[in-house]
Amino acid sequence: MLNKYARGFFTAVFTPLASWLLRRGITPDMVTIAGTLGVMIGGLVFYPLGQLFWGTLFITAFIFSDVIDGIMARQQARTGKWGGFLDSTLDRFADGALFAGVSIWFFTGGSNDAIGIAAIIALVLGMLVSYIRAKAESLGFNANVGIAERAERLVSLLVATGLVGLGVPEILLLVVLVLLCAASCVTIAQRMLAVRRQALPKAG
């Protein structure tokens, strides 16, 4: 949902930066890798140290690389599949680092096992959401549906974590994670049903 409505806005915002990077010899793959490393550092260094607010700011500075590399690829008229494969693969590393970092902190210094457990469950369900779409597309189906795509999951996690880092009660993060788990379950069902509707006529 956020992908649908926000991508046009962010494309307009980051197009000048994408053009500037290309003029200096930076490739989309470089941006993809640098962005993923930045997100992973924020998730696996700042968050486990309890730096939830500053970690969120650090991560936010890199999270938009996912938009910038796409703009750069389009400006170069790159039509190969390598960029999409690399981007999708590194997204899984980034997602894992964010949810794992939150979980590590709340299992240790944060002393809130409920949030730690919810973060792990949200991570697993989020990976399933992404896997179902990838598997469906590999079989020739379209599963790009659902209420909890990657953008929604990341924005919700980052906003809630950052606010908790500013002193907002931790219950906010727990509620957000529980809602993410529920939304991911709904999205999994939506995607499986979408593939089923496409597959059954072919089976007949």
Residue pairs with C-beta under 8 A, 6 or more apart in sequence:
1 147
1 149
1 151
1 152
2 149
2 151
2 152
2 155
3 149
3 150
3 151
6 151
7 67
10 64
10 67
11 67
11 71
14 64
14 67
14 68
14 71
15 71
17 68
18 68
18 71
18 72
18 75
19 75
21 31
21 68
21 72
22 72
22 75
22 76
26 72
27 72
28 69
28 70
28 72
28 73
28 76
28 78
28 83
29 69
29 82
29 83
29 86
31 65
31 68
31 69
31 72
32 65
32 66
32 69
32 83
32 86
32 87
32 90
33 86
33 90
34 62
34 65
35 62
35 63
35 64
35 65
35 66
35 68
35 69
35 94
36 62
36 65
36 90
36 91
36 93
36 94
37 62
38 58
38 59
38 61
38 62
38 65
39 59
39 62
39 63
39 94
39 97
39 98
40 93
40 94
40 97
41 58
42 55
42 56
42 58
42 59
42 62
42 97
42 98
42 101
43 55
43 59
43 94
43 97
43 98
43 99
43 100
43 101
43 102
44 97
44 100
44 101
44 104
45 55
45 101
46 52
46 54
46 55
46 58
46 59
46 101
47 55
47 98
47 101
47 102
47 104
47 105
47 161
48 101
48 104
48 105
48 108
49 55
49 105
49 109
50 105
50 109
50 110
51 165
52 105
52 161
52 162
52 164
52 165
53 162
53 165
53 166
54 165
55 101
55 161
55 165
56 158
56 161
56 162
56 165
57 162
59 98
59 158
60 158
63 154
63 158
66 87
66 91
69 83
69 87
70 87
73 83
88 130
88 134
91 130
91 150
92 127
92 130
95 123
95 126
95 127
95 130
95 150
95 153
95 154
96 123
96 127
98 154
98 157
98 158
99 119
99 120
99 122
99 123
99 126
99 157
100 119
100 120
100 123
102 115
102 116
102 119
102 157
102 161
102 173
103 115
103 116
103 117
103 119
103 120
103 123
104 116
106 112
106 113
106 115
106 116
106 119
107 113
107 116
110 116
110 170
112 170
112 174
114 174
115 170
115 173
115 174
115 177
118 174
118 177
118 178
118 181
119 177
121 177
121 181
122 153
122 157
122 177
122 180
122 181
122 184
125 180
125 181
125 184
125 185
125 188
126 148
126 150
126 153
126 180
126 184
128 184
128 188
129 146
129 148
129 149
129 150
129 153
129 184
129 187
129 188
129 191
130 150
132 143
132 188
132 191
132 192
132 195
133 143
133 144
133 191
136 142
136 143
136 191
136 194
136 195
137 143
139 195
141 194
141 195
141 198
141 199
142 194
142 198
143 191
143 194
143 195
145 187
145 190
145 191
145 194
146 186
146 187
146 188
146 190
146 191
147 183
147 186
147 187
147 190
148 180
148 183
148 184
148 186
148 187
149 187
152 183
153 180
153 184
156 176
156 179
156 180
157 176
157 177
157 180
159 176
160 172
160 173
160 176
160 177
161 173
163 172
163 173
164 170
164 172
164 173
